[in-house]
Amino acid sequence: MAVRLPPPLPPVGDTVASPPALPRSTEHEIVLIGAGLAHLLIVKWWGRQPLAAARLTLVSAFDKAAYAPMLPGVLAGQYDRDDFQIDLDRLCKKCGVRLVVDRVIRLTPRDRIVGLSHLPDIPFDVASINLGSVPAGEALWQGRRVVVAIKPMANFVERLETRLAELFAQRLTGGAQPILRFSVVGGGVAGGELALCLEQRLHERQWPAEVTLYEAGPTILPGFPPEFRQQVRQLLTKRGITVQTERRIEECEDADGIWLVDSNGEAFATDLALWAIGARPPAVLAGFDLPKYKNGFLTVDDSLSCCADPPVFAVGDVAEGKSWKVPRSAAASVQMAPLLWANLRAAVQGNALRAYRPRASQLQCLNLGDGTAAWSWGRFSGLSQLAWKFKNLADRRFVARLQWPHRQSASSSRRVLASDAGGCRFFGIPGMTGDTFIGRENQLFGLVPTDAAVGDGKTIRQFGRRGTQRLISGHEIAFEHQADDLVVPLQALVETGIPDNVLLTVILIGIRVAAIDHQPGRQLALPQFLNGFRDAWGVVIGA
């Protein structure tokens, strides 16, 4: 159950005793600070394989988390709000993790305490930080209603909708300009996607508006290959988006209209500005007694650790390595998650920590808002609908893993097991481990789950209903789709069969896979025996 804020504090002037720290249990206390993507994956994996004699706590300022790569698609109308938001309360309940909804204000390794804004302090034995960064120029976007920063993303949509409602209300009463002026400040990946997706939504709704993208540097999308930057720049111009480079916005004035002022003192009229510039450490890191770089980000070693005793790890945007440097992005946070999971377990069990090795290059896709995406991998880049289909599929699949309830079978051969940690559930099958599941790729037409499976590759000896059901092992079950049923097998191939770095060069026309039986003589059900005999002589995969 989530721990939520208590009633309001007494008025200023009254004597308020400091809340006592929560009692330390006999278990190892693992505390995750921030609901970043790496921590959400840790929560998910904890639900499948919790540590004995340990308790996991997630601390977040919000009860929902947002999946950043899908945010521009919300502007374009490609996603609903619920598509990219993750209910932390529901996720933690299902995975047996305690959720504390409050703001962290300090971390003291010497006392092993995480201090909260309203609730009692939380003791810890092992901690991890995944708070994310904030846009630069906080003093400007915090104090102006006309400026909407993309972070915190958990309430970005609400803040944007509030401002848009005000703008259109003014327009209906004749108090606004006939053509609405939208500005996107920041020419990086986030700013470029926001500008393109916002323009697409305005175009579809036929709203009279203009979009301008401001970048402080000499070119947009710094760090990308020149050919890729040129492609995106040409697309922006084609879509009617004005690009202003070498314009460092430093002020917002409200005098006879609203104006964005750059470092040279030149002013640009606007009605709404989306702020996606730079990346700065959140102010709360100042209260963390941990080593930091001059820029304020946490210093971590190769094991993602910023403190050895007690073990404190940091991942995602707030972490900066001593011997490596990766872009501050959602993809980098996700890539750190497996190592963080291994090192959290190693720290509790007293084992050696593993070292992080970032990828030399990674596939990056930019949502262009119109059903296409710009992709870049090393020296290669391009624009295509296939890139968007892959990005959309990968994003939806990632979020679906963290959203509950998942699709589950109503078959009597499945059972629901609850751990002693309180609420940790997984769908177990006799003979299977908690990490083994039957995916949609192993289901009839991707709709009806199979009735039985095992983890050791042996058949299940079930004597009832064998005349109408085909019972085969989980590792031997295969696709059974028509050639035009592309989505289900494509999801499985994307996840397990084809590396993401070469997916964009593959065109999947259609897949039809029949069940394969390696030991037909040992199957108890006659239909499965006949299918196995037939497939021994037939074509397995065809289009």
TORVEXLUM-204331 format. One record per residue (C-alpha): chain; z, x, y; residue in one letter. Coordinates in Angstrom, 2 decimals, m for minus. Example, Ala and Ser with C-alpha at 12.3 -4.5 7.8 and 13.67 -1.06 7.14 Angstrom:
- mol; zz; xx; yy; type
- A; 7.80; 12.30; m4.50; A $
- A; 7.14; 13.67; m1.06; S $
//
This chain:
- mol; zz; xx; yy; type
- A; 0.00; 0.00; 0.00; M $
- A; m0.87; 1.31; 3.44; A $
- A; 1.94; 2.36; 5.72; V $
- A; 1.23; 0.82; 9.13; R $
- A; 2.65; 1.13; 12.58; L $
- A; 6.11; m0.31; 13.24; P $
- A; 6.88; m2.71; 16.10; P $
- A; 6.43; m1.34; 19.65; P $
- A; 8.87; 1.31; 20.80; L $
- A; 11.72; 0.40; 23.19; P $
- A; 11.04; 0.67; 26.93; P $
- A; 11.15; 4.08; 28.56; V $
- A; 14.70; 5.04; 29.46; G $
- A; 16.37; 3.76; 26.33; D $
- A; 17.77; 6.32; 23.92; T $
- A; 15.65; 6.50; 20.78; V $
- A; 16.73; 8.60; 17.86; A $
- A; 14.02; 10.68; 16.16; S $
- A; 12.89; 8.96; 12.97; P $
- A; 14.09; 10.76; 9.85; P $
- A; 11.54; 12.41; 7.60; A $
- A; 10.52; 10.60; 4.47; L $
- A; 12.63; 11.73; 1.51; P $
- A; 11.06; 14.49; m0.55; R $
- A; 10.45; 13.39; m4.10; S $
- A; 10.63; 15.52; m7.21; T $
- A; 6.82; 15.47; m7.29; E $
- A; 4.52; 17.91; m5.55; H $
- A; 3.58; 16.37; m2.21; E $
- A; m0.10; 16.83; m1.36; I $
- A; m1.02; 15.56; 2.11; V $
- A; m4.59; 15.08; 3.35; L $
- A; m4.78; 14.99; 7.15; I $
- A; m7.83; 13.08; 8.33; G $
- A; m10.27; 10.78; 6.55; A $
- A; m13.25; 13.13; 6.58; G $
- A; m15.87; 12.93; 3.85; L $
- A; m14.38; 15.80; 1.86; A $
- A; m10.99; 14.07; 1.78; H $
- A; m12.52; 10.74; 0.78; L $
- A; m14.11; 12.45; m2.20; L $
- A; m10.74; 14.00; m3.08; I $
- A; m9.20; 10.52; m3.05; V $
- A; m11.98; 9.26; m5.30; K $
- A; m11.60; 12.11; m7.78; W $
- A; m7.83; 11.71; m7.76; W $
- A; m8.29; 8.18; m9.02; G $
- A; m10.09; 9.55; m12.05; R $
- A; m7.97; 12.61; m12.71; Q $
- A; m4.59; 12.63; m10.93; P $
- A; m2.31; 15.62; m11.23; L $
- A; 0.85; 15.18; m13.24; A $
- A; 4.08; 15.30; m11.24; A $
- A; 2.19; 15.16; m7.95; A $
- A; 1.65; 12.55; m5.24; R $
- A; m1.34; 12.40; m2.90; L $
- A; m1.05; 11.01; 0.64; T $
- A; m3.92; 10.39; 3.07; L $
- A; m3.07; 10.26; 6.78; V $
- A; m5.62; 8.66; 9.11; S $
- A; m5.53; 7.24; 12.62; A $
- A; m7.77; 4.37; 11.45; F $
- A; m7.78; 2.13; 8.41; D $
- A; m11.54; 2.52; 8.07; K $
- A; m13.82; 5.53; 7.88; A $
- A; m17.47; 5.76; 8.90; A $
- A; m20.23; 7.61; 7.10; Y $
- A; m21.82; 9.56; 9.95; A $
- A; m25.39; 9.99; 8.58; P $
- A; m25.87; 6.20; 8.56; M $
- A; m24.65; 5.61; 12.12; L $
- A; m28.06; 5.95; 13.83; P $
- A; m29.46; 3.46; 11.31; G $
- A; m26.95; 0.90; 12.58; V $
- A; m28.48; 1.22; 16.04; L $
- A; m31.96; 0.77; 14.57; A $
- A; m30.88; m2.38; 12.73; G $
- A; m31.41; m0.79; 9.32; Q $
- A; m27.77; m1.18; 8.31; Y $
- A; m25.01; m3.66; 8.91; D $
- A; m21.61; m2.50; 10.03; R $
- A; m20.16; m2.91; 6.54; D $
- A; m22.89; m0.74; 5.04; D $
- A; m21.56; 2.50; 6.51; F $
- A; m17.84; 1.75; 6.79; Q $
- A; m15.30; 2.54; 4.08; I $
- A; m12.10; 0.53; 3.71; D $
- A; m9.41; 3.19; 3.30; L $
- A; m6.72; 0.72; 2.28; D $
- A; m8.79; m0.61; m0.59; R $
- A; m10.00; 2.83; m1.68; L $
- A; m6.50; 4.32; m1.71; C $
- A; m5.03; 1.38; m3.59; K $
- A; m7.65; 1.67; m6.30; K $
- A; m7.15; 5.43; m6.63; C $
- A; m3.35; 5.51; m6.57; G $
- A; m3.13; 7.31; m3.22; V $
- A; m0.63; 6.53; m0.47; R $
- A; m2.30; 5.73; 2.87; L $
- A; m0.47; 6.33; 6.15; V $
- A; m2.20; 4.86; 9.21; V $
- A; m0.94; 6.81; 12.21; D $
- A; m1.89; 9.73; 14.44; R $
- A; m0.85; 13.24; 13.43; V $
- A; 0.69; 15.16; 16.33; I $
- A; 1.89; 18.39; 14.72; R $
- A; 1.95; 20.43; 11.54; L $
- A; 4.72; 22.96; 10.94; T $
- A; 4.12; 25.13; 7.85; P $
- A; 7.53; 26.79; 8.16; R $
- A; 9.30; 23.45; 7.75; D $
- A; 6.56; 21.97; 5.56; R $
- A; 6.37; 18.91; 7.80; I $
- A; 3.50; 16.79; 9.11; V $
- A; 4.64; 15.06; 12.31; G $
- A; 3.31; 11.59; 13.18; L $
- A; 3.10; 9.72; 16.46; S $
- A; 5.17; 6.68; 15.40; H $
- A; 6.11; 6.89; 11.74; L $
- A; 8.60; 9.29; 10.13; P $
- A; 7.52; 12.84; 9.39; D $
- A; 5.90; 13.53; 6.05; I $
- A; 7.05; 16.50; 3.94; P $
- A; 4.40; 18.42; 2.03; F $
- A; 3.99; 21.19; m0.51; D $
- A; 0.21; 21.48; m0.13; V $
- A; m1.83; 20.19; 2.81; A $
- A; m5.46; 19.94; 3.81; S $
- A; m7.07; 19.21; 7.19; I $
- A; m10.38; 17.35; 7.57; N $
- A; m10.20; 15.81; 11.03; L $
- A; m13.70; 16.50; 12.33; G $
- A; m14.68; 17.62; 15.80; S $
- A; m14.99; 15.72; 19.09; V $
- A; m17.83; 15.79; 21.64; P $
- A; m17.54; 18.26; 24.48; A $
- A; m16.65; 17.04; 27.97; G $
- A; m13.81; 14.81; 26.83; E $
- A; m12.52; 14.32; 30.37; A $
- A; m15.83; 12.70; 31.31; L $
- A; m16.43; 10.35; 28.38; W $
- A; m12.79; 9.35; 28.06; Q $
- A; m12.58; 8.00; 31.60; G $
- A; m15.92; 6.18; 31.99; R $
- A; m16.77; 2.83; 30.43; R $
- A; m20.46; 3.51; 30.95; V $
- A; m20.25; 6.60; 28.72; V $
- A; m19.83; 5.84; 25.00; V $
- A; m19.05; 8.88; 22.86; A $
- A; m20.20; 8.81; 19.23; I $
- A; m16.71; 9.87; 18.12; K $
- A; m14.43; 8.54; 16.87; P $
- A; m17.08; 6.94; 14.68; M $
- A; m14.62; 4.51; 13.12; A $
- A; m14.79; 2.32; 16.25; N $
- A; m18.10; 3.48; 17.78; F $
- A; m19.95; 0.24; 16.99; V $
- A; m17.22; m1.90; 18.55; E $
- A; m17.18; 0.20; 21.74; R $
- A; m20.95; 0.14; 22.01; L $
- A; m21.20; m3.61; 21.43; E $
- A; m18.60; m4.23; 24.13; T $
- A; m20.59; m2.26; 26.70; R $
- A; m23.92; m3.82; 25.66; L $
- A; m22.42; m7.31; 25.99; A $
- A; m21.36; m6.46; 29.55; E $
- A; m24.82; m5.14; 30.40; L $
- A; m26.67; m8.18; 29.13; F $
- A; m24.19; m10.54; 30.75; A $
- A; m24.92; m8.83; 34.08; Q $
- A; m28.64; m9.10; 33.42; R $
- A; m28.44; m12.82; 32.73; L $
- A; m26.58; m13.40; 36.00; T $
- A; m29.04; m11.25; 37.94; G $
- A; m26.58; m8.47; 38.59; G $
- A; m28.37; m5.79; 36.58; A $
- A; m31.66; m3.93; 36.98; Q $
- A; m34.73; m5.63; 35.46; P $
- A; m35.26; m2.58; 33.27; I $
- A; m32.15; m1.25; 31.54; L $
- A; m31.78; 2.53; 31.59; R $
- A; m30.26; 4.16; 28.53; F $
- A; m29.33; 7.82; 28.36; S $
- A; m28.54; 9.99; 25.35; V $
- A; m26.69; 13.18; 26.29; V $
- A; m27.15; 15.94; 23.73; G $
- A; m30.40; 17.09; 22.13; G $
- A; m29.04; 18.06; 18.72; G $
- A; m29.49; 16.19; 15.46; V $
- A; m27.13; 13.37; 16.45; A $
- A; m28.67; 12.93; 19.90; G $
- A; m32.23; 12.99; 18.61; G $
- A; m31.51; 10.38; 15.94; E $
- A; m29.63; 8.15; 18.37; L $
- A; m32.46; 8.24; 20.92; A $
- A; m35.15; 7.38; 18.35; L $
- A; m33.14; 4.67; 16.61; C $
- A; m32.06; 3.10; 19.91; L $
- A; m35.66; 3.04; 21.14; E $
- A; m36.80; 1.40; 17.90; Q $
- A; m34.18; m1.36; 18.21; R $
- A; m35.11; m2.01; 21.85; L $
- A; m38.79; m2.14; 20.91; H $
- A; m38.21; m4.61; 18.07; E $
- A; m36.10; m6.87; 20.30; R $
- A; m38.65; m6.54; 23.12; Q $
- A; m35.98; m5.64; 25.62; W $
- A; m37.29; m4.05; 28.84; P $
- A; m35.59; m0.68; 28.74; A $
- A; m36.21; 3.03; 28.97; E $
- A; m34.51; 5.85; 27.05; V $
- A; m33.94; 9.40; 28.31; T $
- A; m32.66; 12.32; 26.25; L $
- A; m30.79; 15.11; 28.06; Y $
- A; m30.31; 18.59; 26.58; E $
- A; m28.47; 21.48; 28.24; A $
- A; m30.53; 24.16; 26.50; G $
- A; m34.20; 25.07; 26.83; P $
- A; m35.21; 23.06; 23.74; T $
- A; m34.02; 20.18; 21.60; I $
- A; m32.76; 20.62; 18.03; L $
- A; m31.58; 24.23; 18.43; P $
- A; m31.38; 26.11; 15.15; G $
- A; m34.37; 24.35; 13.59; F $
- A; m37.78; 25.94; 12.99; P $
- A; m40.12; 25.81; 16.01; P $
- A; m42.69; 23.71; 14.11; E $
- A; m40.04; 21.11; 13.32; F $
- A; m38.81; 20.97; 16.90; R $
- A; m42.38; 20.54; 18.12; Q $
- A; m43.02; 17.68; 15.70; Q $
- A; m39.95; 15.79; 16.83; V $
- A; m40.67; 16.51; 20.50; R $
- A; m44.16; 15.06; 20.17; Q $
- A; m42.77; 11.99; 18.42; L $
- A; m40.25; 11.42; 21.20; L $
- A; m43.03; 11.54; 23.78; T $
- A; m45.21; 9.21; 21.71; K $
- A; m42.38; 6.68; 21.49; R $
- A; m41.94; 6.72; 25.28; G $
- A; m38.63; 8.64; 25.31; I $
- A; m38.27; 11.01; 28.26; T $
- A; m36.89; 14.44; 27.33; V $
- A; m35.02; 16.40; 29.99; Q $
- A; m34.17; 19.97; 28.91; T $
- A; m31.94; 22.43; 30.77; E $
- A; m29.96; 19.51; 32.14; R $
- A; m26.24; 20.08; 31.59; R $
- A; m24.56; 16.79; 32.48; I $
- A; m21.20; 17.51; 34.08; E $
- A; m20.26; 14.39; 36.01; E $
- A; m20.71; 10.65; 36.14; C $
- A; m20.55; 9.00; 39.55; E $
- A; m20.17; 5.32; 40.37; D $
- A; m21.53; 4.95; 43.88; A $
- A; m24.29; 2.42; 44.58; D $
- A; m25.05; 2.39; 40.88; G $
- A; m24.15; 4.71; 38.04; I $
- A; m25.43; 8.27; 38.08; W $
- A; m25.28; 11.20; 35.67; L $
- A; m25.01; 14.47; 37.59; V $
- A; m26.13; 17.80; 36.11; D $
- A; m24.91; 21.32; 36.86; S $
- A; m27.44; 21.68; 39.68; N $
- A; m26.14; 18.58; 41.45; G $
- A; m29.18; 16.44; 40.62; E $
- A; m28.36; 12.81; 39.79; A $
- A; m30.02; 10.48; 37.28; F $
- A; m29.52; 6.72; 37.29; A $
- A; m28.31; 5.09; 34.07; T $
- A; m26.77; 1.87; 32.79; D $
- A; m25.37; 3.24; 29.53; L $
- A; m24.98; 6.79; 28.23; A $
- A; m24.43; 7.73; 24.59; L $
- A; m22.52; 11.00; 24.50; W $
- A; m23.43; 13.32; 21.60; A $
- A; m23.08; 16.74; 23.16; I $
- A; m21.59; 19.82; 21.50; G $
- A; m18.59; 20.02; 19.18; A $
- A; m15.07; 20.84; 20.26; R $
- A; m11.83; 20.97; 18.26; P $
- A; m9.68; 17.84; 18.55; P $
- A; m6.75; 18.21; 20.93; A $
- A; m4.27; 17.61; 18.12; V $
- A; m4.99; 21.07; 16.68; L $
- A; m2.95; 22.52; 19.53; A $
- A; 0.14; 21.14; 17.77; G $
- A; m0.73; 22.81; 14.46; F $
- A; 1.10; 26.10; 13.93; D $
- A; m1.90; 27.70; 12.23; L $
- A; m4.24; 30.62; 13.05; P $
- A; m7.16; 29.67; 15.30; K $
- A; m10.19; 31.28; 16.87; Y $
- A; m10.56; 31.51; 20.61; K $
- A; m12.68; 28.37; 20.58; N $
- A; m9.74; 26.45; 19.09; G $
- A; m11.10; 25.88; 15.57; F $
- A; m8.97; 26.77; 12.56; L $
- A; m9.47; 30.13; 10.90; T $
- A; m10.03; 29.90; 7.14; V $
- A; m10.69; 32.52; 4.49; D $
- A; m13.12; 32.36; 1.60; D $
- A; m10.87; 29.94; m0.29; S $
- A; m10.87; 27.53; 2.72; L $
- A; m7.19; 28.36; 3.24; S $
- A; m5.68; 28.90; 6.68; C $
- A; m2.13; 29.41; 5.43; C $
- A; m0.94; 30.81; 2.10; A $
- A; 2.73; 29.80; 2.10; D $
- A; 2.77; 26.87; 1.97; P $
- A; m0.87; 26.37; 1.02; P $
- A; m2.78; 24.70; 3.88; V $
- A; m6.55; 24.24; 3.64; F $
- A; m9.10; 23.17; 6.24; A $
- A; m12.63; 21.85; 5.69; V $
- A; m15.41; 20.26; 7.68; G $
- A; m15.89; 20.62; 11.41; D $
- A; m12.41; 21.95; 12.22; V $
- A; m12.79; 24.96; 9.88; A $
- A; m14.50; 28.20; 10.80; E $
- A; m14.83; 30.91; 8.17; G $
- A; m14.08; 34.58; 8.65; K $
- A; m17.06; 35.74; 6.59; S $
- A; m19.38; 32.72; 6.76; W $
- A; m20.59; 30.13; 9.22; K $
- A; m22.15; 26.76; 8.42; V $
- A; m23.39; 23.96; 10.69; P $
- A; m20.79; 21.38; 11.58; R $
- A; m22.27; 18.45; 9.72; S $
- A; m21.43; 15.79; 7.15; A $
- A; m23.44; 17.68; 4.54; A $
- A; m21.34; 20.82; 4.98; A $
- A; m18.12; 18.82; 4.58; S $
- A; m19.38; 17.22; 1.39; V $
- A; m20.41; 20.60; m0.02; Q $
- A; m16.89; 21.93; 0.55; M $
- A; m15.27; 19.04; m1.33; A $
- A; m15.63; 20.37; m4.93; P $
- A; m14.09; 23.71; m4.02; L $
- A; m11.29; 22.01; m2.07; L $
- A; m10.57; 19.79; m5.09; W $
- A; m10.38; 22.83; m7.37; A $
- A; m8.18; 24.81; m4.98; N $
- A; m5.78; 21.93; m4.32; L $
- A; m5.19; 21.65; m8.04; R $
- A; m4.90; 25.43; m8.38; A $
- A; m2.35; 25.60; m5.54; A $
- A; m0.15; 22.99; m7.23; V $
- A; m0.46; 24.60; m10.65; Q $
- A; m0.02; 28.16; m9.39; G $
- A; m3.49; 29.33; m10.41; N $
- A; m5.90; 31.62; m8.58; A $
- A; m8.03; 30.11; m5.81; L $
- A; m11.81; 30.08; m5.89; R $
- A; m14.10; 31.36; m3.13; A $
- A; m16.50; 29.26; m1.10; Y $
- A; m20.15; 30.25; m1.06; R $
- A; m22.22; 28.19; 1.41; P $
- A; m25.83; 27.38; 0.59; R $
- A; m28.43; 29.65; 2.13; A $
- A; m30.49; 26.62; 3.19; S $
- A; m30.24; 22.90; 2.75; Q $
- A; m32.47; 19.89; 3.10; L $
- A; m31.97; 18.00; 6.36; Q $
- A; m33.42; 14.58; 7.13; C $
- A; m33.48; 12.91; 10.55; L $
- A; m33.72; 9.15; 10.71; N $
- A; m36.55; 8.22; 13.08; L $
- A; m35.62; 4.52; 13.08; G $
- A; m39.04; 3.19; 12.07; D $
- A; m38.87; 3.63; 8.30; G $
- A; m39.79; 7.32; 8.39; T $
- A; m37.74; 10.50; 8.55; A $
- A; m38.28; 14.05; 9.71; A $
- A; m37.26; 16.57; 7.06; W $
- A; m36.67; 20.30; 7.19; S $
- A; m35.91; 22.74; 4.41; W $
- A; m36.13; 26.43; 5.24; G $
- A; m39.57; 27.07; 6.69; R $
- A; m40.97; 23.75; 5.49; F $
- A; m40.86; 20.52; 7.47; S $
- A; m42.67; 17.24; 7.94; G $
- A; m42.53; 13.52; 8.71; L $
- A; m42.88; 10.94; 5.95; S $
- A; m41.80; 7.56; 4.64; Q $
- A; m40.78; 9.19; 1.36; L $
- A; m38.25; 11.33; 3.21; A $
- A; m36.69; 8.18; 4.67; W $
- A; m36.62; 6.48; 1.28; K $
- A; m34.81; 9.46; m0.18; F $
- A; m32.35; 9.70; 2.71; K $
- A; m31.65; 5.97; 2.63; N $
- A; m31.14; 6.02; m1.13; L $
- A; m28.85; 9.06; m1.04; A $
- A; m26.76; 7.69; 1.83; D $
- A; m26.33; 4.26; 0.29; R $
- A; m25.42; 5.76; m3.07; R $
- A; m22.80; 8.04; m1.52; F $
- A; m21.12; 5.22; 0.38; V $
- A; m21.26; 2.92; m2.65; A $
- A; m19.12; 5.40; m4.57; R $
- A; m16.36; 4.98; m1.99; L $
- A; m16.62; 1.24; m1.47; Q $
- A; m14.81; m1.15; m3.80; W $
- A; m15.12; m3.18; m5.91; P $
- A; m17.77; m1.43; m7.97; H $
- A; m19.95; m3.29; m10.40; R $
- A; m18.14; m3.60; m13.68; Q $
- A; m18.80; m5.08; m17.09; S $
- A; m17.18; m8.27; m18.31; A $
- A; m17.59; m7.11; m21.90; S $
- A; m14.58; m7.26; m24.18; S $
- A; m15.23; m3.67; m25.22; S $
- A; m14.06; m2.47; m21.78; R $
- A; m10.51; m2.43; m20.58; R $
- A; m8.77; m1.72; m17.29; V $
- A; m6.11; 0.97; m17.31; L $
- A; m3.56; 1.49; m14.54; A $
- A; m1.86; 4.82; m14.04; S $
- A; 1.86; 5.25; m13.42; D $
- A; 1.06; 6.51; m9.91; A $
- A; 0.79; 2.91; m8.77; G $
- A; m2.51; 1.18; m8.48; G $
- A; m4.76; 3.96; m9.79; C $
- A; m7.39; 2.19; m11.86; R $
- A; m10.46; 3.23; m13.75; F $
- A; m12.62; 1.41; m16.22; F $
- A; m12.04; 3.00; m19.57; G $
- A; m13.83; 2.64; m22.84; I $
- A; m12.20; 3.51; m26.18; P $
- A; m13.06; 7.08; m26.99; G $
- A; m14.16; 7.97; m23.46; M $
- A; m12.46; 10.10; m20.86; T $
- A; m11.69; 8.82; m17.38; G $
- A; m14.59; 10.84; m15.96; D $
- A; m17.22; 9.27; m18.22; T $
- A; m18.97; 6.15; m16.99; F $
- A; m22.12; 4.24; m17.82; I $
- A; m24.34; 4.24; m14.75; G $
- A; m26.97; 1.74; m13.75; R $
- A; m29.63; 3.99; m15.25; E $
- A; m28.12; 3.25; m18.66; N $
- A; m28.11; m0.51; m18.22; Q $
- A; m30.69; m3.06; m19.27; L $
- A; m32.99; m3.52; m16.24; F $
- A; m30.18; m2.07; m14.12; G $
- A; m28.44; m5.45; m14.08; L $
- A; m26.53; m6.08; m17.30; V $
- A; m24.16; m3.29; m18.37; P $
- A; m24.27; m2.17; m21.95; T $
- A; m21.39; m3.24; m24.15; D $
- A; m20.12; 0.00; m25.59; A $
- A; m20.31; 3.75; m25.29; A $
- A; m18.32; 6.80; m26.30; V $
- A; m17.95; 10.28; m24.95; G $
- A; m18.45; 12.28; m28.15; D $
- A; m21.96; 11.05; m28.87; G $
- A; m21.11; 9.09; m32.01; K $
- A; m21.88; 5.47; m32.63; T $
- A; m19.31; 2.70; m32.32; I $
- A; m18.66; 0.84; m35.53; R $
- A; m18.47; m2.74; m34.39; Q $
- A; m19.22; m5.32; m37.04; F $
- A; m19.24; m8.45; m34.89; G $
- A; m22.35; m9.70; m33.08; R $
- A; m24.52; m6.90; m34.44; R $
- A; m27.39; m9.26; m34.97; G $
- A; m27.92; m9.76; m31.22; T $
- A; m26.62; m6.53; m29.66; Q $
- A; m27.70; m2.97; m29.98; R $
- A; m24.70; m0.61; m29.99; L $
- A; m25.52; 3.02; m29.41; I $
- A; m23.64; 5.99; m28.04; S $
- A; m23.19; 6.61; m24.33; G $
- A; m25.00; 9.94; m24.44; H $
- A; m27.95; 8.51; m26.35; E $
- A; m28.49; 5.32; m24.39; I $
- A; m31.62; 5.44; m22.25; A $
- A; m33.72; 3.56; m19.73; F $
- A; m35.43; 0.28; m20.47; E $
- A; m37.34; m0.68; m17.34; H $
- A; m40.76; m1.93; m16.51; Q $
- A; m43.13; 0.36; m14.67; A $
- A; m42.65; m1.47; m11.40; D $
- A; m38.84; m1.31; m11.59; D $
- A; m38.52; 1.91; m9.60; L $
- A; m35.13; 1.78; m7.87; V $
- A; m32.72; 2.16; m10.79; V $
- A; m34.36; 5.12; m12.59; P $
- A; m35.08; 6.78; m9.24; L $
- A; m31.39; 6.70; m8.37; Q $
- A; m30.53; 8.39; m11.64; A $
- A; m33.22; 11.03; m11.27; L $
- A; m32.17; 11.77; m7.70; V $
- A; m28.55; 12.25; m8.75; E $
- A; m28.89; 14.17; m12.00; T $
- A; m32.47; 15.05; m12.82; G $
- A; m34.25; 16.39; m9.75; I $
- A; m32.77; 18.91; m7.28; P $
- A; m32.69; 17.50; m3.80; D $
- A; m34.51; 20.52; m2.43; N $
- A; m37.79; 19.58; m4.14; V $
- A; m37.49; 15.80; m4.22; L $
- A; m39.71; 15.35; m1.20; L $
- A; m42.65; 16.89; m3.09; T $
- A; m42.39; 14.43; m5.96; V $
- A; m44.01; 10.99; m5.98; I $
- A; m42.55; 8.65; m8.55; L $
- A; m45.08; 5.95; m9.36; I $
- A; m43.30; 4.18; m12.18; G $
- A; m41.07; 4.88; m15.12; I $
- A; m40.75; 3.13; m18.40; R $
- A; m38.23; 4.52; m20.86; V $
- A; m37.35; 3.03; m24.20; A $
- A; m34.18; 3.49; m26.20; A $
- A; m34.21; 6.56; m28.44; I $
- A; m32.23; 6.77; m31.65; D $
- A; m31.61; 10.19; m33.14; H $
- A; m29.82; 8.87; m36.24; Q $
- A; m31.29; 5.45; m37.03; P $
- A; m29.98; 5.46; m40.54; G $
- A; m26.37; 5.42; m39.36; R $
- A; m26.73; 2.49; m36.99; Q $
- A; m25.10; m0.68; m38.21; L $
- A; m27.28; m3.11; m36.26; A $
- A; m30.73; m3.85; m37.65; L $
- A; m32.43; m4.24; m34.21; P $
- A; m31.37; m0.75; m33.17; Q $
- A; m32.62; 0.69; m36.45; F $
- A; m36.04; m0.85; m35.91; L $
- A; m36.15; 0.36; m32.29; N $
- A; m35.28; 3.87; m33.34; G $
- A; m37.98; 3.89; m36.02; F $
- A; m40.55; 2.54; m33.57; R $
- A; m39.73; 5.08; m30.85; D $
- A; m39.93; 7.96; m33.28; A $
- A; m43.71; 7.43; m33.25; W $
- A; m44.23; 6.05; m29.75; G $
- A; m44.54; 7.41; m26.27; V $
- A; m41.13; 7.94; m24.66; V $
- A; m42.07; 8.07; m21.00; I $
- A; m45.20; 6.68; m19.45; G $
- A; m46.46; 5.24; m16.22; A $
//
